[in-house]
Amino acid sequence: MKRAAIYARVSTNNGQDPEVQLAEIREFCMRREWTTVKEYVDKGISGAKEVGRRWIICLLIAAGARWTVLLSIDTTVLPAACANL
C-alpha cells in the first residue's frame, strides 16, 4: 500500500480554498486504498516566492521515511526546490 503526502497551495486568500484541492486528492487516494500520511498547505503564498515556505524542510526530512508518493492537483505549484525529490 502506498503512503501519500498531499500538497495544496492557493496564491491568494480572496475566496480560494485549498480544501477543494485536498478533498479531490483525498478521494483519489481513497479510491486506490492509499494512506494519506501528511498534508502540506500553503495558503496565500505566491508560487514565485519560496521564502517562508517551511513545509519544504518538512518534505525533505520526511521523504522516503513517511511517504512514497507526493500528490498535487498541479505540479507547477511545487517550488523549484522539489525538482530533485
Long-range contacts (C-beta under 8 A, 24 or more apart in sequence): 1-33, 1-34, 1-35, 2-32, 2-34, 2-35, 2-68, 2-69, 3-34, 3-35, 3-37, 3-66, 3-67, 3-68, 3-69, 4-29, 4-34, 4-35, 4-36, 4-37, 4-67, 4-68, 4-69, 4-70, 4-71, 5-36, 5-37, 5-38, 5-39, 5-40, 5-59, 5-62, 5-66, 5-67, 5-69, 5-70, 5-71, 6-36, 6-38, 6-39, 6-40, 6-70, 6-71, 6-72, 7-39, 7-40, 7-41, 7-42, 7-55, 7-59, 7-70, 7-71, 7-72, 7-77, 7-78, 8-39, 8-40, 8-41, 8-42, 8-72, 8-73, 9-41, 9-42, 9-43, 9-45, 9-47, 9-72, 9-77, 10-42, 10-43, 10-44, 11-44, 11-45, 11-46, 11-47, 12-44, 13-43, 13-44, 18-42, 18-43, 21-72, 21-73, 24-73, 25-71, 25-72, 25-73, 28-71, 29-71, 34-69, 37-66, 37-67, 38-62, 38-66, 38-67, 47-76, 47-77, 47-79, 50-79, 50-80, 50-81, 53-79, 56-81, 56-82, 59-85, 60-85
